[in-house]
Amino acid sequence: MDAVIFDLDGVLIDSEQVWDEVRQAFAAAHGGTWTPTATRDMQGMSTPEWGAYLVSAVGVRMSASEASAGVIAEMEKAYAAHLPVLPGAVDAVRAVAARFPVAIASSAPAVLIKVFLDVTGLPVPVAVSSESCAAGKPSPDVYLAAAAQLGVPAASCYAVEDSTNGLKAALAAGMTVLAVPNPHFPPAADVLAQVRVLSSIADLPDALA
């Protein structure tokens, strides 16, 4: 294997529930009604996709672009107050980056990926947001784009993921997938059965040995 590509939310930062809380509060403040499936439906969606979902499925009374911009602004505030980096994540990325080219392939908007990299100072030369791709996860687009920017065939990349849609995306890209299951939103058992499961991101460097 020639490279390692990381998801961000749920793998390096404990942010899935922050996204959920921010989106729910934003929806409630703008005429929306949260549905039982909304949280899982939006996991992995690109920014344009979940902005449209907030309008069409949740009922937020504004345009999709206004909805996504409003949520992202609230996420920036949340991260400014506290960036929830997962224990062991920074050390794991540094250890892996000493041995492999690394990248981030995330559904998070580029502005929030930049906040993470600025705060942690991690040596990640390639970071791709699915907002720049044709489709978000479970489409493989963002993983294929990250591999292309690294100059490495997708089949020669490890991918590190936590959610059902993220795992599906990395598998569809033809990568060797390692899962660090999200404890707040556990991935589907049938998808986990197709990948190698780690108990913690801190276990990753040894798993790649």
C-alpha positions in Angstrom: 0.0 0.0 0.0 1.3 3.4 -0.9 -0.9 6.0 0.9 -3.4 6.6 3.7 -6.5 8.7 3.3 -8.4 9.8 6.4 -12.0 10.9 6.9 -12.3 13.8 9.3 -15.6 13.9 11.2 -15.7 10.9 13.6 -12.2 9.7 12.7 -10.0 12.6 13.7 -12.5 14.9 15.5 -15.4 13.8 17.6 -17.8 16.1 15.7 -20.7 14.0 14.3 -22.8 14.9 17.3 -21.8 18.6 17.1 -23.0 18.6 13.5 -26.2 17.0 14.6 -26.9 19.4 17.4 -26.1 22.4 15.2 -28.3 21.3 12.4 -31.2 20.4 14.7 -31.0 23.8 16.4 -30.7 25.6 13.1 -33.6 23.7 11.6 -35.8 24.5 14.6 -35.0 28.2 14.4 -35.9 28.3 10.7 -39.2 26.5 10.5 -37.9 23.0 10.1 -39.1 19.7 11.7 -36.4 17.1 12.5 -37.3 13.6 11.3 -36.2 10.3 12.9 -33.9 9.5 9.9 -32.5 13.0 9.2 -29.3 12.5 11.2 -28.2 9.3 9.4 -29.5 10.5 6.1 -27.1 13.4 6.1 -24.0 11.6 7.2 -21.6 11.7 4.3 -23.6 14.1 2.2 -21.7 16.9 0.6 -22.5 20.5 1.6 -24.8 21.2 -1.4 -26.6 17.8 -0.7 -27.3 18.3 3.0 -28.2 22.0 2.4 -30.8 20.8 -0.1 -31.9 18.1 2.3 -32.5 20.6 5.1 -34.9 22.5 2.8 -36.7 19.6 1.1 -36.9 17.0 3.8 -36.6 19.0 7.1 -38.5 22.0 5.9 -36.1 24.8 6.6 -37.5 28.0 5.2 -34.7 29.3 3.1 -32.6 28.3 0.1 -30.3 25.4 0.2 -27.2 27.6 -0.1 -28.5 29.9 2.7 -29.2 26.8 4.9 -25.7 25.4 4.4 -24.0 28.7 4.9 -25.9 29.3 8.2 -25.0 25.9 9.6 -21.4 26.2 8.6 -21.2 29.6 10.3 -22.6 28.0 13.5 -20.0 25.1 13.2 -17.2 27.6 12.9 -18.4 29.2 16.1 -18.5 25.8 17.8 -15.0 24.9 16.7 -13.7 28.3 17.7 -14.9 27.6 21.2 -13.7 24.0 21.2 -12.2 21.8 18.5 -13.1 18.2 19.6 -10.0 16.4 18.4 -10.2 12.7 19.3 -7.6 11.3 21.7 -4.7 9.9 19.9 -5.7 11.3 16.5 -2.9 13.8 16.1 -0.2 11.4 17.1 -1.7 8.7 14.9 -1.7 11.0 11.8 1.9 12.2 12.5 3.1 8.6 12.9 1.4 7.5 9.7 2.6 10.6 7.8 6.2 9.7 8.6 5.7 6.5 6.6 3.1 7.2 3.9 1.7 10.1 1.9 -1.5 11.1 3.6 -4.7 13.0 2.7 -8.0 13.9 4.1 -11.2 13.0 2.2 -14.1 14.5 4.0 -17.7 15.6 3.7 -16.9 18.6 5.8 -16.7 21.9 4.0 -13.2 23.1 3.1 -13.3 25.9 5.6 -13.8 23.5 8.5 -11.1 21.1 7.2 -8.8 24.1 7.1 -9.7 25.0 10.8 -8.7 21.5 11.8 -5.4 21.6 10.0 -4.6 25.1 11.2 -5.2 24.2 14.8 -3.4 20.8 14.8 -0.6 21.8 12.4 -0.7 18.3 10.9 1.4 17.6 7.8 -1.4 16.7 5.5 -0.6 18.0 2.0 -3.9 17.0 0.3 -7.3 17.7 1.8 -10.5 17.3 -0.4 -14.0 18.2 0.6 -16.9 16.5 -1.1 -18.4 19.9 -1.7 -16.0 20.1 -4.6 -17.1 16.7 -6.0 -20.1 15.7 -8.1 -21.6 13.6 -5.2 -20.9 13.1 -1.5 -20.5 9.8 0.3 -21.5 6.9 -0.2 -20.3 7.9 -3.7 -16.5 7.3 -4.0 -15.9 10.6 -5.6 -14.1 12.3 -2.7 -11.8 9.3 -2.1 -10.9 9.0 -5.8 -10.2 12.8 -5.9 -7.9 12.5 -2.9 -6.0 9.6 -4.4 -5.6 11.4 -7.7 -4.2 14.5 -6.0 -1.7 12.3 -4.1 -0.8 10.6 -7.5 -1.5 7.2 -6.1 -3.9 4.6 -7.5 -7.0 4.2 -5.4 -6.4 0.5 -5.1 -3.0 1.2 -3.4 -4.6 3.4 -0.7 -5.7 2.7 2.8 -8.9 4.6 3.9 -9.8 5.2 7.5 -13.5 5.7 8.2 -16.2 5.6 10.9 -19.7 5.8 9.4 -21.8 3.6 7.1 -21.8 6.0 4.2 -18.1 6.7 4.6 -17.2 3.0 4.6 -19.3 2.4 1.5 -17.6 5.3 -0.3 -14.1 4.0 0.5 -15.1 0.5 -0.5 -16.6 1.7 -3.7 -13.3 3.5 -4.5 -11.5 0.2 -4.3 -9.4 1.0 -1.2 -8.4 -1.2 1.7 -10.6 0.1 4.4 -10.0 0.3 8.2 -13.0 1.3 10.4 -12.9 3.1 13.7 -16.6 2.8 14.4 -18.4 5.9 15.6 -19.8 5.2 19.1 -22.5 7.8 18.7 -23.8 6.6 15.3 -22.5 3.0 14.9 -22.1 1.9 11.3 -24.2 -0.9 9.8 -23.0 -4.4 10.7 -23.1 -5.7 7.2 -20.8 -2.9 6.1 -18.4 -3.4 9.0 -18.2 -7.1 8.0 -16.4 -6.0 4.8 -13.6 -4.1 6.5 -10.9 -4.3 9.2 -12.2 -2.9 12.5 -10.0 -1.0 15.0 -11.0 -0.1 18.5 -9.3 3.3 18.4 -7.6 5.7 16.0 -4.5 5.3 18.2 -4.3 1.7 17.0 -3.8 2.7 13.4 0.0 3.0 13.2 0.4 -0.5 14.5 -2.3 -1.8 12.2 -0.4 -0.5 9.2 2.9 -2.1 10.3 
